[in-house]
C-alpha cells in the first residue's frame, strides 16, 4: 500500500525533520538543552508513527539527506530543509546519505543515532559500510539505520538548490553562533560575514526566489527562521536604498545576530510552548542587553551590530526596553532592524496566532509616528509593498502566482501595487495588465508556491 501524500503526512514529515535538527541543536546545549532534546525526540517518534500508518509492517521510512530539498519517502520538504542545515552538514561529514526509520523506532534508538552523528569523527566513517554495520550492532540499532551509500539524485532545479543552500547557511550561522554564545566561545563572525555576503549577492540576483523560499508559514523554530527572515528583509530594504557592499554586509550581520541574546535566556523560558508568566517574560526581555554583552566582547565587531542587538526593541526616542542608563537614541541600522523585526513578527505564523497580511501589518506600524524611524518605515513600505517580492498572491481570476518585482508603473507613472510582475508555477511570466487581471489578496497558506 502506498499512502497518499496528504497535508497531514506533509506536516508530519516537516515535524520529523524539524525535530531531528532541533534535537541535534539541543544536544549542543549540554545539560541546559536536555529537556528540549527529550521533547523533540518524542515529537520525532510521534511523527514516525504517523508516517508509518497505512504502510506494511516492514516498511522503512527513508530520510534522503543528499537531495536538496531533503525528502522523506519522496515528499520534498523545502521549508524544513531551510532549518536542517546542521543535520545535513553532519550527515555529509559522516558520509551518511539516508536515515531509515522502522515503525518500532523509539526515543532511545533515535537518540543513539543522533549521538553517533554528532560525536563521530568527521570523515572517519564516510562510505565505510562495514564500520556503520559494526556501530549498528554495537549499539543495538535495529529500528534506526544510518545508511552510507546511495546513488545521489540530481536536483530538479539548480537555482532552487543554490537558494536552499544559501538559506541553510544563514540558518546554520544563527544556530552555530547561539551554541558558541551558550558555551562561552568566540562567535564565528568571519563565517557569518561571508555567509551574509553570499546571501546579499543572491538577493540582488534573484530576490523573488530567496524571499519566496524563506516565506514559509512553518519555518519558525527557536529563533532561527525569524532571524533569517529579518536579515533578508533588512538587506532587501537597504539594497533598495542604495547601500554599498560593505554597508549591506553590516546590515545583514546585524539583523542575523539581533536575537543572539536569546542564547542566554533560560532554556525553560526560551523553549516554553505556552504563554510566558510575568517573571518569565521579564527574563525574556533581558535578551537585548545580553546580546549586546555577547557581541561587545567579540573582536573586530561593528558598532552597528552591537547596537541592533541592544536596540531592536527601542523606539527612536529610546523608550522601550532595555532601559538605557543615560539618554540614548538608536542608530540608523538599529532602526531598520527594529522595523524588519516587528514586521516579521506581525506577518509570521506562530503556534498561537495567524500571520497578518503585509498591508495590515504596515497599516498597524504606521499608526504611531513615534514607534519607528519614519524615514526607514516609509522606505520599507515602498520597498516591501502590500504584496512583497517572493510572496504568493491570489489573482482576480482565482489563480495563484508569485510576485517577482514591484516596480511596475501605471499610465500616470504611479506604482501599480495591484499589478506587480508575477510568474506562474511553471516559471512563465504573466502580464497582468495585458490579461485584464490584478492581485486581490495574499494567497492562502496552502496555496503558496515553491520557488521556481
N, C-alpha and C positions, 0 to 999 in steps of 0.2 A: 504494500500500500504506500502511495506517495501523497502525503497530506498536502492540501493546497497552501500556498504561502499567503495566509490571511494576515490582516493587520495585527492580530493577536500574536502570530508567530513572528512577524517583523518586530513588534515591540519586545517580545521575549528575547529575540536574538540581540537586539540593542542592549537590553538589560544584562544579558550574559557577558557580552564584550566589555561593557562599562564596568561590570562588577569585577571581572578579572583584572582589568587595568587599575581600578581603584584599590583592589586588594594588594597588588604589587606596590602601589604608591604608599599605602598604609604600612606595608611591610618595612619600608624605608624609614618610617617614623619611629620604629622600635616600640617600646612599651606604650608610648603615647598613642600609637595607632592600633594597638592590639584589638580593642573592641570594634573599631571600624573595620579592620581586616576580617574579623569573625563575621560581622554583619554582612559584609559584601560577599564572602564565601557562601553564606547561607542564601543570599539573593541569587548567586550564580547557580547553586544546586537546584533551587526552585525553578529557575529558568530552564535548566537542562531537563527537568522532569516534564515541564510543559511542552518543550520542543520534541520530546520523545512520544508524546501522545499520538496515537494513530499509526505509529511505526511498528514494525516487527520487533520482537524482544531482542533480537541480535543486532539491531541497527546501531551504528556508531555515528554519533553527531560529529561532524567534521568542521573545525575552525581553520580555514585556509588563510594563513598569515603571509603567504608570498604574493597574494593578489592585492591590488590596490584599486578600489577599496577592499577591505577584508570581507570575506564571505563566510557565512555559516550555513552549511548544507545548500550552497548555491544562492543564498539570499545575500545580495550586496548590502553593505551597511556603511554608507558614506558618512552619516552623522557620527556614529560610534567610532568609526575609523579615525576621525579627527582627534579623538581623545585617546586613542590606543597607541600612541607613539612609543610609550615605554614598553608595552608588551611586544610590539612589533620589533623594536630595536633589540631587546633582549633575545627574542627568538632568532633574529638574524645572526647575532653574535654567537649564539649557541648552536647554530645550524639546525634549528627546528623549523620545519616547513608547515606542519599542521599539528593541531592538538585534537585528538579524538576522545569523545566522552560517551561512555555507555550509560544506559538508563540507570544503573545502580551507582552512579557517581555520588560520592558523599563529600562532606566538608573536609574530612581528614585526608582523603586521597588528593583532592583538588589542592589543598594547602601544601602537601608534599611536592606536587608537580610545580607549583609556583615557587617553592623554595629552591627546587632544582634549577629553574630558570633564572632566579635572582642571585643564586650563590655559586653556581658552577663557573669554572674559569672560562672566560670568553674564548671561543675558538677551539677549546680542548676537545669538544665532542662533535664538532661540526662534521656532518656526513659520516660519522662513525656509528653505523647501525649496531654493531656489536656492543659498543660502550653504552648506548642507550638501553639496549636489551638487558645488559647487566644491571644498570641502575633500576630499571623497572622491577626486576626480580629482587634486588637487594631491598628495595623499599616497599615491596608488595603492591606495586601499582598494577592493578588489573583493569579497573574501570577507566582510568585516565592514562592516555599514552601520548608521549611526545615523539612525533614521527620526524625523522631527519631526511627523508628523501621524497621528492615529489617533482613531477615534471612541471616547471614553472609556467603558468599560464600567461599569455600576453595580455596586457591591459587593453580593454576595448577602446580607450581614448587616452593618448599620451598626454594631452594638455590637461585633462582631468586628473590624471595620475600625478603630474607635476604639481597641480594646485593642492591636491590632498597632501603631498609630501611637504609642501610649504606650510600648510596649516598645522600638520602634525608637528613640524619643527617648532612652530610658535607655542603650541600647547605643551610640548615636552620641555621647552625652556621655562615655562611657568612652573611646571612640576619640579624640575631639577633645581631651580632656584629656591623654591619653597622648602625642599628637602635640605638643601645646603644651609638655609637660614635656621631650620629646626636643629640641625646638628652643629651649629656654630661655625660652619665652614665659610670660606670666601665664596661669594656668588660667582657664577660663570659669566661675567659681564661681557667679556670679549666675544664669546659664542653667542650671547644674546644679541649684541650689536650686529653680528654677522647675519644671524637669522632675520633680524628686523630689516636689515639692508636688502636681503633677498626678497623678503615679503613686499617691501616698498617698490622694488623693481617690478615684481609680478603684478602689484596693484596698478602700476602705471600702464603695463602692457595689456592686462586682461582683468579690469576691475569687476566686471559682472560675474566672472567665474569665481573669483576669490571671495567677493562679498556674498554671492549667492550660495556658495557651498558652506560658508560659515553661518548662514542664517537658517539653521535647522532648529525646530522647536525644542528638540530634546537634546541639544548639545551641552547644556549646562550641568556640570558635575563639579563639586567642590567650588573653586573659583576659576577653573581653567577656561571653560568656554566663554565666560563673561570677560575675562581679561583679554582673550584673543579678539573678541568682537570689539571691545573698546579700543584696542590698538589699531585694528583695521579702520574703524570709523575715524579715529584721530588722524591717522596717516592720510586717509582719503580726503578729509577736510583740509588738512594742512597742505597737501599737494595741490588741491584746487586753489588755495590761497597763494600759491607760488613759492612755497618753501623750497630751499635748495636741498641738495643731498644730505649735507651734514645736519641741518635742522630737522629734516624728516626722520633721520636716524634717532635724534634726540627725542623727538615727539613719540616715535614708535616704542622706544625703550622705556620712556617714562610711563606711557599708557600700559605697556605689557606688565610693568612691575608696580603699578599703582596700588595693588592689593597685597604686596609682599608681606605686610604686617600681619595678615591673617595666619601666616605660618606660626606665629607665636600666641595666637588666641587658643585657649584650652580646647583640646580636641572634642570634649563633650559638648562644648558650645558651638564650635565650628561645624560639626557634623550632625547636629541635632536636626531631626526631621520635622519636629513640630515648632510651634511658636515659642520664641525666647521669653523667659521670665525677665523681670526688670534687672536683676543682678547679672543675668547672662547677657542681656543687651548692653549693659554698662561695660562688660568685658569685651564685647564685640566692638564697641565704639572706641576702644583703645587702639584698633588696628592702624589708623593713620599715624599715630605717634610712634608705634612700634616699627612701622615700616620705615619711617624717616630715620629711626635709630639704626636699623639694619643697614640702610643704604649709605648713611653718612660715614659709616665705618669702612666702607669699601674704597679701595684705592682708585684714583682717577675717575671718580664719579661726577657726572654733570650735575650742577646745582638744580637744574630744572627737573631732573629725575627724582631727587630728594624732595623737591617742592611738590611735585604731583602726588607723591605718596602721602605727604603731610596734609595737603590742602584740598584733596578731591571731595571732601565733604564740607568745604567752607564756601560761603558766599563771597562776592567780590569785596565786601566791606570787612571781611574777617569773621563775621558771625558764622555759627555752625559749630562743628567740632573737628578736632580737639580745640580747646581754648588755648590761645597763644598767651605767653607770659607778658607780652608787650604789644602795643598796636602793630598790626600786621595785615598786609594785603597780599593775596595770592598773585603769582606771576602769570604771564600770558599762557604758557603751556599748561599750567595747573588749571586755568580757566577753561581751556579747551578739553582737557581730560575730564573735568567735572561734568561738562555738558554731555560728552560721549558716555560717561558712566551712568548718568541719570537716564538718558535716552535709552540706552541698552536695558537698564533695569525696568523701565516702563514697558518696553516692547517685547521683552523676553517672556517666554512661557516658563512658569515655575510650578512646583507641585501645588502651591496654594493659590495660583491665580492664572488667568488667561493673559496673553500678551495684548497690549493696546495696538491699534493701528498707528503707523507713524504719524499721520496727520493729527490724530487725537493726542498723541504724546507731545508733539510740537506745540499744539494749542495750550496744553497744560503748562508747558515750560515757558510760554510767553506771558502767562497771567501776572506774574510778579516781576517787575523790571529789576528789582534788587537781588533776585535769586541767582542770576547768571551774568557773566560778562556779555553785555548786549551786542557788542561788535561781533564776537565769536558766535553768539547764538543766531544772529541774522545770517552770517555767512554759512553756518552749519545748516540752517533751514533751507537756504538756497541750494546748497550742495546736495543735501540728502533728499529734500523734497517729500511730498506726501507718498510717493511710490519710489523708494530708494533703488538705486542701481543694485542689481542682483536679486531683487525680490520678485516673487511670483504674484501675478495680478490676474484678476478676472476681467475679461473684455466685455463689451456691450452685447456681443453675440453669445456669451456664455462660455467661450473658450478660455484657456489659461495660457499665459505667455510669461516670459521673463524679461525684465527691464535691463537694457544694456547701456542706455545713455539718456540723460535727462535734458541735454542741451538741444532741444527741438523747439523751433520758434513758430508762432502763429503768423498770420499775414501782417498783423500790426507790429511785429517784432517782439512781442511779449513771449515769455516761455509758455509753451503748451503743456502744462502739467498733466493733462488727461490724455495726451498723445505723445508719450515718450517713444524712443526707439525700443522695439521689443523683438524677441526671437521666439519661435515655437519650439516644441520639444525636440524636433529633428534638426534644430540649428538654423532653419530658414528665417530670414528677417521678414517681418510683416509690416507693411506701410499702413499705419492706422488711418491716416487722413485719406489716402487713396481708396481705402476699402470702406470708408464711412464708419469706422469704429473708434471707440475711445475706451479708456480704462475706467471701470466702475468702482472697483474696490480691491483691497488686497485679497489674494486667493485664500480660501480656507486651507488650514494646515495640511489636510490630506491631499490637497491638490497641488502642493508645492512641487516644483520641477527640480530635478537634479541639474547640476551644471553641465553644459554641453561640452 
